[in-house]
Amino acid sequence: MNEAPLARYDATLRGLARKDRLRTLSPRAGLDFSSNDYLGLAASKRLGDAVAAAIAQGTP
């Protein structure tokens, strides 16, 4: 991939950082009820194993 198109953005970001104007987003504390994983089930090994077993048994 040609790096030239991204060089402009890199230069802009470096310039903002030099001027101490670079902004970042910090994660909010608390529960996110607007996401699809507000219960934290996506990281559950137990749930993942149960889903894999159900699929292996042919559960639709």
N, C-alpha and C positions, 0 to 999 in steps of 0.2 A: 504494500500500500504506500502511496505517496504521502510523505510526512508534511509536505509544504502546507496543505490546507490547515493542519492542526497547529502549525508553528505560530500562526497569527493568534490563536487562542492562548497558547502557552505564553507568548510575549505579553498579552493583555493581563493574564493572571499574575505573571511575575511583576508587572508594573503596579497592579493593585496591591500586591503583597508588600512591595517596597514603600508604598504610600500608606501602609497599614489600613487599607480599605477593603481587604479581602474578607468576605463574609462566609460563615459556615452555618449549617443548620444543626442544632443540638437535639437529640431525642428528648421527647417530653416524658416526664415521670407519670406513672399511673397506667391505667388500662386503656387500650385503644379499642373501643367498641365499634369503630367504623371499618376495621380491617376484617379480612376473612379468617384470621387466626387469633382473635382476641382471647380465646380460651387457652391458647398455647398448645393445641392438639397437634399441630404440624410437626413438632419436635418430640412427640410421644413415641418412644420405641414400642411400648406395649400396644398402642393403637396401630402402628405400622405393621407389627407382626400379625395382629389380628386381621388386618386388611389383606396382607399377603397370603395368609392361610385361607381366607375366604375366597380369594381369587383362584388359588391353587385347587380348591375344591369345586370350582365352577360356579360360585355364587355370582349372579348377575349384578 
